[in-house]
Amino acid sequence: MMAVTSANTSPGARARQEENRFAQAVRDAAIAAFLAGVLSFFFIGFRTDIAPGGLSLKMRWSAWITAIVVVFVGRLLLNLFVFNRTWSGSSTKPRSATVSERLPDLGKWLLRAFFIFALVLPFVAMYFFPNRDRQFIDIAILIMTYVMLGWGLNIVVGLAGLLDLGYVAFYAVGAYSFALLSTHFEFIGFWTALPLAGMLAACWGLVLGFPVLRLRGDYLAIVTLAFGEIIRVVLLNWYEFTGGPNGISGIPKPTLFGLEFARGEGSFASFFGLTYDPIHRFVYLYYIIFLLALITNIVTMRLRALPIGRAWEALREDEIACRSLGINTRNTKLTAFAIGAMFGGFAGSFFATRQGFISPESFSFIESAIILAIVVLGGLGSQIGVVIAAIVMIGGTEALRNLGFLTYIFGPGFDPVQYRMLLFGLAMVIIMVWKPRGFVSTREPTVALKEKKRIGADLVAQGEGH
Amino acid sequence: MSDTLVAPNPATIPNWEADPVLTVEHLTMRFGGLVAVGDLSFSVGRGDITALIGPNGAGKTTVFNCVTGFYKPTEGRIAMRHGPGKQAELVEEVTASGLRWKKDGEQGVFLLERMADHEISARAGVARTFQNIRLFSGMTVLENLLVAQHNRLVVASGFSIGGILGLPNYRKAESEAVDKAVHWLKQTNLMDRADDPAGDLPYGAQRRLEIARAMCTDPYLLCLDEPAAGLNPRESKELNELLQYIRGQGTSVLLIEHDMGVVMEISDHIIVLDYGVKIADGDATSVRTDPKVIAAYLGVEDEEDLDVPEVREHVIETIGEAAIADLAPQPMAERAPVTSAEPAQAVGKPKRAPRARKAATGKTETAKTAAPKTPRTRKPRGTSSSDGGAT
């Protein structure tokens, strides 16, 4: 309808319309700039300095005006080029259709490129940034760990639709299992402890699962939150067993078929005739977590296309209908909890071996919140969404440490690191306003007769607790 | 009256007495002080289409929820039978043993009041649909039908372990499951929409999909809660054909329905509830001429309720215009104090006559007997059930 009417209007009318639109955009930007000016007057415009006899107030007019100009220009550009379509309303439909048609192919290639990049990442870092390679690989390991945790939690929250706010408990169980086993028994190394840690975490998943079987929504979230805290508090107070707040140190590093990453005889470097470099261990750690994450992803993708995975998603869609079809919802929920917890346990075990030292401090509620935020931001149930969200969330906070250039705008006294969490929070709010159901909100069917059509977010249920 | 004569003659025993797939005995469901269903007994014949009808709030859905395990009945026995015959001894044996079910080759008895909802579907073979459609709307039509075959597929996937490893066993089972889904998609005319999300389907198609999904569980008994609600006449007709086809496949059907066109046309057996108590039980002809049924359906506030064409037609045929005028102003106030324990025992109703025995000639006969308006004598509850079934 809109397209027809706009096509029929005369050129003069269209020019007027265009002019009108520009005026509207300018007015809107001016309002935004005014609001920014009012809001930032006290936060940016003033500065208190310590002066003899108390504090002195300093005005920072340049910074304040810069902020207003940035908001005005930014809003104007957004109005003209981004919000453009929603105003005219004419060309939205065909464009979105073509995008969604092209997207699967594009997505597939992007995924492959992404995978290859992740595969060679340590060498890229070593080659291009020889001085900072360790830092980059470290961040990559951290991101990978959160990707894995996100994928593990995605089974529980994204597929089965059970909101779990205590996921870090399984991460802690995995880490402490490995730490305790390896420090008490000489013969247990990383690779033997890994499956044991996974199994123990899965058991704890079942332990959590049983009491929350009948709970829904907010109550489920509260009980899982309490569970996460119980585990942490027990670790903190059971001094004889866990070392309490002192934690456990001296956790062995992973070995490659018995080869240690250290100096001297029988080490990785001497076996392969390389000169010893501490970076080898980081590269190795990167590949371990890469492999673990890959396994998590493959298993999850396969499970999703299996009856159990479909039952999880059906459970998220409608639990009563599930029971009417003969699906044992108790077992289905418990498997989701157990398998999700198992991957959390693997990741925890990796965390322990990477750090060499663990204490209950690493497993506070904020960790659960970050992992859940990754899953929600990425889009519930979406594997690639979790990867993007983990890069944004973890990589983003790290990248914000290096915002030296902002001092040019806000003056030499400005310390960007202090605004890190503010900017981060702002970015989160913007993302959630822009994409309320996460980066990848559509769902891909697991089976199709003719062609797989992605299912829009409006039809996909979010499960309990949303 | 008639029931004593019926018993010895096997030819006149209705199918639902001789070969029931499901028997509900003395079912009572209380919610606190409210008796939603009171001492209800009925049977569902194997291979029959049985309709459970009654005014709003009569307790039909409660009965459904008890049968399918979503409610635990306060009292009573609900026995599901696989294999032919009444299997009375086996039912008693299972009841006494404290087991939930017993399978013996072809035969099997399942006491549904002891079983969990998912066991009822998975083991006893009772599938159901819902009054407010409950599809997995974010999953495709085909996925919905595969979820329904969960239990068989889980075993085939080696409880997911074989499936993760990609063993051929599971792939074969899945392609069979897809074949079965395609079969039901064809029957329900949903082939074109197989890859669309279930939530995108129009209302009538969603109803059909829900039936197809229930049928994918290979049920012995299919329970449909108002399948024709919100359907247009053409869709209703298609639904009739679908239900006939399902019956032809050997699945018994129990349905709740308000659409009298559907009920009267396809039902072999109709049970009428009012205030949680059975007020009539029999085939279509006997039920629609039953004065208690007419009273329950028509004895309401205004005359608009009389405008159900089928019912009106038969009411006129049987008891004449005068009687309708008599029944219509029957106020709610008179029905209200009649609590669930006491069925609609309205005063001044036509006498319950032995009209049902000869269905063909019965109509004129009833008209005659009804005319004098003798006060109805009260009968014990148990006898009224076989009364209507004596055709």
Interface residues (C-beta under 8 A of the other chain):
Chain A: V299 R302 L303 L306 P307 I308 R310 A311 E313 A314 R316 E317 D318 I320 A321 C322 R323 S324 L325 G326 I327 N328 T329 T335 R443 P445 T446 V447 A448 L449 K450 E451 K452 K453 I455 G456 L459 V460 A461
Chain B: T68 F70 D117 H118 E119 I120 S121 A122 R123 A127 R128 F130 R134 L135 F136 S137 G138 M139 T140 L142 E143 L146 V147 A148 Q149 H150 N151 L153 V154 S157 S160 G163 I164 G166 Y170 E174 V178 V182 A194 D195 D196 P197 G199 D200 R213 A214 T217
